[in-house]
Amino acid sequence: MLEITLALLLLLVGLFYVFMTWNFGFWRKRKVPGPTPRFLTGNYPHLYNMKRHVVYDLNEIYSQNKQQFDAVGIYGARSPQLLVISPQLARRVFVSDFKHFHDNEMSLMVDEKSDFIFANNPFILVGDEWKQRRADVTPGLTMGRIKTVYPVTNEVCQKMSEWLRKQIRLAPPEGIDAKDLSLRFTTEMVTDCVLGLKAESFSDKPSPIMGYIKELFTQPWTFIIYFVLVSTLPALRNIFKMRFVPLRIESFFVNLMQTAIDARRQQLAAGKQFERVDFLDYILQLGNKKNLDTRHLTAHTMTFLLDGFETTATVLSHLLLLLGRDEQVQQQLREELEAHLNAKGIIDFEKLNELPFLDACVQESIRIFPPVFMSNKLCTEPIELPNKKGENFTVERGTTVIVPHYSFMLDEEFFPNPQAFQPERFMQPDAAKKYREQGVFMGFGDGPRICIGMRFAMTQIKGALVEVLTKFNVRVNPKTRTDNEYEPTAFITTLKGGIWLDFEPRQ
């Protein structure tokens, strides 16, 4: 009996091994070179233990193959993926061959039944649905509307300064959490600009909005486990879909949206004209035009909220970190800002977007800490591609294509001394655009699916920097690590251990 039991166990182990490795000939059959995958993890050795951020594993493959190939075949567990090595090919994926790589892989993991809000985000939508939604949302983010709500930016900046002074008086030995500071700022900004409501993020009794946002972007381990499972069994994506926005958070934002709509309509009914033509004004017009209910209006609005809270706060906090590390760059930027302050101590909207060193500092920070460190695209139409020293190959419909933005932006070949904060890299006219056209800088993506909130985010970040640097000196607290290592489990790029800063009021 023992022998039979052992034999059955060995048979099961053998079958499991065959199942996990059966697909490992996928790329070899298609004449696509690539590193040898490992049992269970494929080409992601830290897939299960999460001891190191996934981007470092991809970067090793990139570094080993960039002189020989434009792309290599790799495996997530047992799922084949095409890793783009050449920035020129990356540019093709996003721009010139966009119709062949139209959709994002995450679209396979979400539907309206599992997550109504996230399924209606342009990032998830596919084909004509994406095209229509982008066309619906984009007019709400014109420079004219951004300029209209710019005074809100300045009001929130003043609240941030008052909050910082209060925190300084408390003198926390570990410094101030820069991510918390930045998230308070973006929460107050986006809630007011998008919904016309106050989040009270800098008060002693903030509204629940910020708490829900933090919860939303602090995903449970079940989220990571889901990704591991669908890498092992891709068919699971057809059976089990993911919920990114928990039901209680969805309910909160639907109710919040209804509150904003009711408040705005009461103003209009009372004959009061709202003082600005903001994003909510546009969304309400769109809702009337398309006969959308509150849930659909919330889904449209969450495009602004999801894209505006966390990613913008991430960029701002990392930029404060980099400026805190370099007093010389900080002072150089401060001098540029102070030279353009008006009588109210702010910089006019038109001038804000014309300051070269300010823009260079933001772009350089995004290069070192890209919020989106890689893109997982889907091949939507078959295409034949060359492969430098390898043979031509065909990418089949449904293939996952990975573009490792981190690898291009932190490559010594394109950016000498890549871990160093050197804003002068972006001081040449249209430097960011030129880098993007080379395929080596995609801080906001590229092509038709480039981030629609890019200009709004840049205005927020720059406005906050004007306030902080003209009112405070920024230093890095010893609690903060000195390198740029990423948090292993972070969905959006985050410095491991957090960013802790000391602020000193300027006289």
GUTIFI-203808 format. One line per 4 residues: their letters; for each residue x, y, z of C-alpha. Coordinates in nm, 2 decimals. Layout:
% GUTIFI-203808
a	X:Y:Z  ...
This chain:
% GUTIFI-203808
mlei	0.00:0.00:0.00  0.28:0.24:0.09  0.45:0.17:-0.25  0.12:0.25:-0.43
tlal	0.08:0.57:-0.24  0.44:0.68:-0.31  0.39:0.59:-0.68  0.08:0.79:-0.70
llll	0.25:1.09:-0.53  0.54:1.07:-0.77  0.30:1.05:-1.06  0.11:1.36:-0.94
vglf	0.44:1.54:-0.89  0.55:1.44:-1.24  0.22:1.55:-1.39  0.24:1.88:-1.21
yvfm	0.60:1.93:-1.34  0.50:1.85:-1.69  0.20:2.09:-1.67  0.42:2.38:-1.53
twnf	0.69:2.33:-1.80  0.48:2.22:-2.10  0.46:2.57:-2.24  0.83:2.64:-2.21
gfwr	0.88:2.56:-2.58  0.64:2.83:-2.69  0.90:3.09:-2.79  1.15:2.83:-2.92
krkv	0.90:2.71:-3.17  0.85:3.07:-3.29  1.23:3.13:-3.32  1.23:3.39:-3.05
pgpt	1.54:3.37:-2.82  1.51:3.42:-2.45  1.65:3.32:-2.11  1.57:2.97:-1.97
prfl	1.26:2.98:-1.75  1.26:2.82:-1.41  1.01:2.57:-1.28  0.72:2.74:-1.10
tgny	0.84:3.10:-1.14  0.94:3.12:-1.51  1.16:3.42:-1.56  1.04:3.59:-1.24
phly	1.25:3.44:-0.96  1.09:3.65:-0.69  0.73:3.59:-0.82  0.63:3.42:-0.49
nmkr	0.86:3.55:-0.22  0.83:3.92:-0.33  1.18:3.99:-0.19  1.27:4.21:-0.48
hvvy	1.07:4.43:-0.71  0.98:4.26:-1.04  1.13:4.54:-1.25  1.48:4.44:-1.14
dlne	1.44:4.09:-1.27  1.32:4.22:-1.60  1.61:4.47:-1.61  1.86:4.19:-1.58
iysq	1.72:4.02:-1.88  1.71:4.35:-2.06  2.08:4.42:-1.98  2.19:4.08:-2.09
nkqq	2.01:4.09:-2.43  2.00:4.46:-2.54  2.30:4.43:-2.77  2.17:4.13:-2.95
fdav	1.79:4.15:-2.98  1.50:4.38:-3.01  1.28:4.14:-2.81  1.31:3.82:-2.62
giyg	1.06:3.56:-2.51  1.01:3.51:-2.13  0.75:3.34:-1.90  0.55:3.46:-1.61
arsp	0.52:3.13:-1.43  0.42:2.93:-1.73  0.26:3.21:-1.94  0.46:3.33:-2.24
qllv	0.53:3.70:-2.27  0.73:3.91:-2.52  0.98:4.14:-2.35  1.06:4.44:-2.56
ispq	1.43:4.52:-2.54  1.47:4.79:-2.81  1.34:5.14:-2.74  1.26:5.17:-3.11
larr	1.04:4.87:-3.09  0.88:5.01:-2.78  0.80:5.32:-2.97  0.64:5.11:-3.25
vfvs	0.42:4.93:-2.99  0.29:5.26:-2.85  0.28:5.47:-3.17  0.34:5.36:-3.52
dfkh	0.21:5.00:-3.48  -0.05:5.10:-3.22  -0.34:4.92:-3.39  -0.15:4.59:-3.34
fhdn	-0.11:4.66:-2.96  -0.42:4.86:-2.89  -0.53:4.72:-2.56  -0.38:4.67:-2.21
emsl	-0.35:4.32:-2.06  -0.55:4.41:-1.75  -0.86:4.44:-1.97  -0.87:4.06:-1.96
mvde	-0.90:4.06:-1.58  -1.19:4.30:-1.52  -1.54:4.33:-1.64  -1.84:4.53:-1.54
ksdf	-1.98:4.25:-1.32  -1.67:4.22:-1.12  -1.58:4.59:-1.09  -1.81:4.84:-1.26
ifan	-1.59:5.14:-1.18  -1.26:5.01:-1.29  -1.40:4.83:-1.60  -1.51:5.18:-1.72
npfi	-1.17:5.34:-1.68  -1.01:5.42:-2.02  -0.71:5.22:-1.91  -0.92:4.91:-1.91
lvgd	-1.15:4.97:-2.20  -1.07:4.82:-2.53  -1.13:4.88:-2.90  -1.41:5.13:-2.99
ewkq	-1.52:5.15:-2.63  -1.19:5.29:-2.53  -1.19:5.53:-2.82  -1.54:5.66:-2.73
rrad	-1.46:5.70:-2.36  -1.14:5.89:-2.43  -1.33:6.12:-2.66  -1.59:6.17:-2.39
vtpg	-1.34:6.25:-2.11  -1.07:6.44:-2.29  -1.26:6.77:-2.33  -1.30:6.78:-1.95
ltmg	-0.92:6.82:-1.92  -0.85:7.11:-2.16  -0.59:7.37:-2.06  -0.88:7.62:-2.04
rikt	-1.05:7.41:-1.76  -0.72:7.35:-1.59  -0.66:7.72:-1.58  -1.01:7.78:-1.45
vypv	-0.94:7.57:-1.14  -0.58:7.70:-1.09  -0.69:7.93:-0.81  -0.80:7.61:-0.62
tnev	-0.44:7.49:-0.65  -0.32:7.81:-0.48  -0.58:7.78:-0.21  -0.48:7.42:-0.14
cqkm	-0.11:7.52:-0.14  -0.17:7.77:0.13  -0.35:7.51:0.34  -0.06:7.28:0.29
sewl	0.19:7.55:0.42  -0.02:7.60:0.73  -0.03:7.22:0.79  0.34:7.19:0.74
rkqi	0.41:7.47:0.99  0.19:7.30:1.24  0.38:6.97:1.19  0.71:7.15:1.23
rlap	0.60:7.28:1.57  0.53:6.93:1.68  0.89:6.84:1.57  0.85:6.47:1.49
pegi	1.19:6.31:1.52  1.13:6.08:1.22  1.04:6.38:1.00  0.73:6.42:0.79
dakd	0.60:6.15:0.57  0.63:6.30:0.22  0.38:6.06:0.07  0.12:6.14:0.33
lslr	0.18:6.51:0.27  0.16:6.47:-0.11  -0.15:6.25:-0.08  -0.32:6.51:0.14
ftte	-0.24:6.77:-0.12  -0.37:6.57:-0.42  -0.68:6.45:-0.23  -0.78:6.81:-0.15
mvtd	-0.69:6.93:-0.51  -0.87:6.66:-0.70  -1.18:6.64:-0.48  -1.23:7.02:-0.51
cvlg	-1.13:7.05:-0.88  -1.33:6.74:-0.99  -1.63:6.74:-0.75  -1.64:7.09:-0.61
lkae	-1.62:6.94:-0.26  -1.38:6.99:0.03  -1.19:6.69:0.15  -1.05:6.89:0.45
sfsd	-0.73:6.68:0.42  -0.52:6.94:0.60  -0.76:6.98:0.89  -0.77:6.80:1.22
kpsp	-1.09:6.63:1.11  -1.04:6.53:0.75  -1.33:6.38:0.55  -1.32:6.00:0.49
imgy	-1.21:6.05:0.13  -0.83:6.03:0.19  -0.88:5.71:0.40  -1.07:5.54:0.12
ikel	-0.81:5.65:-0.13  -0.53:5.50:0.08  -0.72:5.18:0.12  -0.79:5.17:-0.25
ftqp	-0.42:5.18:-0.34  -0.31:4.95:-0.05  -0.41:4.63:-0.22  -0.44:4.31:-0.02
wtfi	-0.23:4.01:-0.08  -0.53:3.85:-0.26  -0.46:4.10:-0.54  -0.10:3.97:-0.58
iyfv	-0.22:3.61:-0.55  -0.46:3.67:-0.83  -0.18:3.78:-1.06  0.03:3.48:-0.97
lvst	-0.26:3.24:-1.03  -0.35:3.38:-1.37  0.02:3.37:-1.47  0.01:3.00:-1.39
lpal	-0.34:2.93:-1.53  -0.43:3.21:-1.78  -0.77:3.04:-1.84  -0.87:3.16:-1.49
rnif	-0.91:3.51:-1.63  -1.22:3.38:-1.82  -1.37:3.24:-1.50  -1.26:3.47:-1.22
kmrf	-1.24:3.85:-1.27  -1.06:4.09:-1.04  -1.21:4.36:-0.83  -0.97:4.65:-0.80
vplr	-1.22:4.89:-0.64  -1.37:4.72:-0.33  -1.75:4.74:-0.32  -1.76:4.95:0.00
iesf	-1.52:5.20:-0.17  -1.73:5.20:-0.49  -2.05:5.27:-0.27  -1.87:5.56:-0.10
fvnl	-1.77:5.73:-0.42  -2.11:5.68:-0.58  -2.26:5.85:-0.27  -2.00:6.12:-0.29
mqta	-2.08:6.18:-0.65  -2.45:6.21:-0.57  -2.37:6.46:-0.30  -2.16:6.67:-0.55
idar	-2.44:6.65:-0.81  -2.71:6.75:-0.56  -2.50:7.04:-0.43  -2.44:7.17:-0.78
rqql	-2.80:7.13:-0.89  -2.92:7.31:-0.57  -2.70:7.60:-0.66  -2.83:7.62:-1.01
aagk	-3.19:7.59:-0.89  -3.13:7.88:-0.65  -3.02:8.09:-0.95  -2.65:8.09:-0.83
qfer	-2.40:8.05:-1.11  -2.10:7.84:-0.99  -1.79:8.05:-1.00  -1.59:7.82:-1.23
vdfl	-1.65:7.59:-1.53  -1.48:7.28:-1.37  -1.47:6.91:-1.44  -1.80:6.84:-1.26
dyil	-1.97:7.10:-1.48  -1.84:6.91:-1.79  -1.94:6.57:-1.65  -2.29:6.69:-1.57
qlgn	-2.32:6.82:-1.93  -2.20:6.49:-2.06  -2.45:6.30:-1.83  -2.74:6.51:-1.96
kknl	-2.63:6.45:-2.32  -2.60:6.08:-2.28  -2.86:6.02:-2.01  -2.62:5.87:-1.76
dtrh	-2.72:5.77:-1.41  -2.51:5.85:-1.10  -2.32:5.52:-1.12  -2.21:5.59:-1.47
ltah	-2.13:5.95:-1.39  -1.91:5.81:-1.10  -1.74:5.57:-1.34  -1.66:5.87:-1.57
tmtf	-1.54:6.08:-1.28  -1.33:5.81:-1.13  -1.11:5.84:-1.44  -1.00:6.18:-1.30
lldg	-0.99:6.06:-0.94  -0.81:5.72:-0.98  -0.55:5.88:-1.22  -0.51:6.20:-1.01
fett	-0.48:6.09:-0.65  -0.20:5.83:-0.62  0.02:5.88:-0.92  0.05:6.26:-0.88
atvl	0.12:6.22:-0.51  0.39:5.96:-0.59  0.57:6.20:-0.84  0.55:6.49:-0.59
shll	0.68:6.29:-0.30  0.98:6.15:-0.49  1.06:6.49:-0.63  1.07:6.64:-0.28
lllg	1.30:6.35:-0.19  1.54:6.42:-0.47  1.54:6.80:-0.40  1.60:6.73:-0.03
rdeq	1.91:6.52:-0.12  2.06:6.80:-0.34  2.07:7.14:-0.18  2.23:7.30:-0.49
vqqq	1.96:7.19:-0.73  1.70:7.29:-0.47  1.84:7.64:-0.44  1.87:7.67:-0.82
lree	1.51:7.58:-0.86  1.40:7.81:-0.57  1.58:8.10:-0.74  1.39:8.04:-1.07
leah	1.06:8.02:-0.89  1.12:8.33:-0.67  1.21:8.53:-0.98  0.86:8.48:-1.12
lnak	0.64:8.53:-0.81  0.37:8.79:-0.85  0.25:9.03:-0.58  0.04:8.76:-0.42
giid	0.34:8.53:-0.39  0.23:8.28:-0.66  0.32:8.22:-1.02  0.07:8.30:-1.29
fekl	-0.07:8.00:-1.47  0.08:8.09:-1.81  0.42:8.14:-1.66  0.41:7.82:-1.45
nelp	0.44:7.61:-1.76  0.72:7.81:-1.91  0.98:7.77:-1.64  1.25:7.54:-1.79
flda	1.43:7.43:-1.48  1.10:7.36:-1.29  0.99:7.14:-1.58  1.33:6.97:-1.60
cvqe	1.32:6.88:-1.23  0.98:6.72:-1.27  1.07:6.52:-1.58  1.40:6.40:-1.42
siri	1.22:6.28:-1.11  0.97:6.09:-1.33  1.26:5.93:-1.51  1.42:5.80:-1.18
fppv	1.09:5.70:-1.02  0.84:5.64:-1.30  0.50:5.58:-1.15  0.43:5.32:-1.42
fmsn	0.75:5.12:-1.44  0.63:4.88:-1.71  0.34:4.84:-1.95  0.16:4.51:-2.02
klct	0.01:4.54:-2.37  -0.19:4.29:-2.57  -0.13:4.21:-2.93  -0.46:4.28:-3.10
epie	-0.36:4.21:-3.46  -0.08:3.97:-3.57  0.24:4.14:-3.68  0.58:4.03:-3.81
lpnk	0.87:4.20:-3.65  1.25:4.19:-3.71  1.48:4.10:-3.42  1.83:4.25:-3.48
kgen	2.07:3.95:-3.47  1.78:3.70:-3.44  1.53:3.59:-3.70  1.21:3.77:-3.79
ftve	0.91:3.65:-3.59  0.53:3.69:-3.57  0.36:3.82:-3.26  0.02:3.64:-3.25
rgtt	-0.31:3.79:-3.14  -0.36:3.77:-2.76  0.02:3.77:-2.68  0.12:3.98:-2.38
vivp	0.39:4.23:-2.47  0.59:4.39:-2.19  0.76:4.73:-2.23  1.00:4.79:-1.94
hysf	1.00:5.17:-1.91  1.24:5.15:-1.61  1.50:4.97:-1.82  1.51:5.24:-2.08
mlde	1.50:5.54:-1.84  1.77:5.39:-1.61  2.00:5.28:-1.89  2.36:5.42:-1.88
effp	2.36:5.43:-2.26  2.07:5.68:-2.28  2.12:5.86:-1.94  2.48:5.86:-1.81
npqa	2.50:5.80:-1.44  2.13:5.71:-1.45  2.06:5.70:-1.07  2.18:6.06:-1.03
fqpe	1.93:6.34:-1.01  2.05:6.57:-1.30  1.77:6.79:-1.42  2.00:6.94:-1.69
rfmq	1.93:6.63:-1.90  1.59:6.79:-1.97  1.70:7.15:-2.02  1.73:7.14:-2.40
pdaa	1.42:7.26:-2.58  1.16:6.98:-2.61  1.40:6.74:-2.44  1.12:6.52:-2.29
kkyr	0.95:6.50:-2.63  1.28:6.40:-2.80  1.35:6.13:-2.55  1.00:6.01:-2.59
eqgv	1.03:5.99:-2.97  1.35:5.79:-2.91  1.14:5.55:-2.70  1.36:5.59:-2.39
fmgf	1.13:5.82:-2.18  0.77:5.73:-2.13  0.68:5.89:-1.80  0.32:5.93:-1.90
gdgp	0.31:5.66:-2.17  0.31:5.75:-2.54  0.09:5.74:-2.85  -0.29:5.75:-2.86
rici	-0.32:5.60:-2.51  -0.08:5.86:-2.35  -0.21:5.98:-2.01  -0.50:6.21:-2.06
gmrf	-0.44:6.38:-1.72  -0.08:6.46:-1.78  -0.13:6.84:-1.80  -0.35:6.85:-1.49
amtq	-0.10:6.64:-1.30  0.19:6.86:-1.40  0.01:7.18:-1.29  -0.07:7.03:-0.95
ikga	0.29:6.92:-0.90  0.44:7.25:-1.01  0.20:7.45:-0.80  0.29:7.25:-0.49
lvev	0.66:7.29:-0.56  0.63:7.67:-0.59  0.46:7.68:-0.25  0.70:7.44:-0.07
ltkf	1.03:7.57:-0.20  0.95:7.94:-0.16  0.83:7.88:0.20  1.05:7.60:0.33
nvrv	1.39:7.44:0.31  1.37:7.07:0.25  1.61:6.81:0.39  1.60:6.43:0.40
npkt	1.55:6.28:0.74  1.80:6.00:0.84  1.51:5.76:0.85  1.49:5.76:0.47
rtdn	1.72:5.52:0.28  1.99:5.68:0.07  1.95:5.46:-0.25  1.66:5.44:-0.49
eyep	1.54:5.09:-0.43  1.17:5.03:-0.50  0.93:4.87:-0.25  0.90:4.51:-0.37
tafi	0.52:4.48:-0.35  0.42:4.83:-0.47  0.17:4.85:-0.75  0.29:5.21:-0.82
ttlk	0.66:5.29:-0.78  0.75:5.37:-0.42  1.08:5.41:-0.24  1.13:5.12:-0.01
ggiw	1.08:5.22:0.35  0.90:5.54:0.27  1.01:5.90:0.23  1.07:6.10:0.55
ldfe	1.16:6.47:0.52  1.25:6.76:0.75  1.11:7.10:0.66  1.24:7.44:0.79
prq	1.05:7.76:0.74  1.23:8.03:0.54  1.24:8.38:0.67
